[in-house]
Amino acid sequence: MLKLLAIVFAVLVISPLSQAACNQTSCTDVLITRLYVTPSAQTVIGTSGDESQLSCNAGPNGYITLRIGQQNYNATYSLLLAAHTTGSPVWVRTTTHSSGSCDVLYVVSDK
């Protein structure tokens, strides 16, 4: 019985982590693993997902950019910062910038 409880506990702990994934347009149930602001005031994020699966170019480090001129920049940045600080998973919907890079379109946080 103890062995069965250990297996159930392991599955419950590991299964939320295994759901994190990126597809062509978004990264779902991912953690924000890196968050930094560039000198030009753009915010760049890395997630626990595989950004190479996105149809836009996340570059060799797999980064998604939130541009300062984007509508709702402050609200989106606040949500990303809160998720990063608390370790809460988010859904990041991306779009392709004119340069081909990946940009944040919007972010969803569920609890």
C-alpha positions in Angstrom: 0.0 0.0 0.0 2.9 2.4 0.8 4.4 1.7 -2.6 1.1 2.6 -4.3 0.8 5.8 -2.4 4.4 6.7 -3.4 3.5 6.1 -7.1 0.3 8.2 -6.9 2.2 11.0 -5.2 5.0 10.9 -7.9 2.4 11.0 -10.7 0.6 14.0 -9.1 3.9 15.9 -8.7 5.3 15.2 -12.1 2.1 15.3 -14.3 1.7 19.1 -14.1 5.2 19.6 -15.2 4.8 17.2 -18.2 1.9 19.2 -19.5 4.0 22.3 -20.3 4.4 22.5 -24.1 4.8 24.9 -27.0 3.2 24.5 -30.3 3.2 26.7 -33.4 1.4 29.7 -31.7 1.7 29.4 -28.0 3.4 27.9 -24.9 0.9 26.4 -22.5 1.2 25.7 -18.8 4.8 27.0 -18.8 6.8 28.6 -16.1 8.6 31.9 -16.7 12.3 30.8 -16.3 13.9 34.0 -17.4 12.7 37.6 -17.4 14.8 40.5 -18.3 14.5 44.1 -19.6 16.7 45.2 -22.4 18.3 48.7 -22.6 15.6 49.6 -25.2 13.0 48.7 -22.5 11.7 45.6 -24.2 11.0 42.6 -21.9 12.4 39.3 -22.9 11.1 36.0 -21.5 12.2 32.4 -21.5 9.9 29.6 -20.4 10.0 26.0 -19.3 8.6 25.1 -22.8 10.4 24.3 -26.0 10.2 27.6 -27.9 11.8 26.0 -31.0 8.3 24.5 -31.6 6.9 28.0 -32.3 6.4 29.1 -35.9 8.2 32.4 -35.1 11.9 32.7 -34.5 12.7 32.5 -30.8 16.4 32.5 -31.5 19.0 30.1 -30.2 18.1 30.8 -26.6 14.3 30.4 -27.1 13.2 33.9 -26.1 9.9 35.7 -26.6 9.7 39.5 -26.6 7.2 41.8 -25.1 7.7 45.2 -26.8 7.3 48.5 -25.0 5.0 49.9 -27.6 2.5 47.1 -27.4 -1.0 47.8 -26.1 -1.3 46.6 -22.5 2.4 46.4 -22.0 2.3 47.4 -18.4 -0.5 44.9 -17.5 1.1 42.1 -19.5 4.5 42.8 -17.9 2.9 42.8 -14.4 1.3 39.4 -15.1 4.6 38.0 -16.3 6.4 39.3 -13.3 3.8 38.0 -10.9 4.0 34.5 -12.6 7.8 34.6 -12.5 7.9 35.6 -8.8 5.3 33.1 -7.6 6.3 30.2 -9.9 2.7 30.1 -11.4 2.2 28.5 -14.8 1.0 30.7 -17.7 -0.2 30.4 -21.3 1.8 32.7 -23.6 0.2 33.3 -27.0 2.8 34.5 -29.5 2.8 36.3 -32.8 5.5 36.8 -35.4 7.1 40.3 -35.4 8.0 41.9 -38.8 11.6 40.8 -38.1 10.5 37.2 -37.7 11.1 37.1 -34.0 8.5 35.8 -31.5 6.4 38.5 -29.7 4.0 38.1 -26.9 0.4 38.6 -28.1 -1.2 38.0 -24.7 -0.7 36.0 -21.5 -3.2 34.0 -19.6 -2.8 32.9 -15.9 -5.2 30.3 -14.5 -5.4 29.1 -10.9 
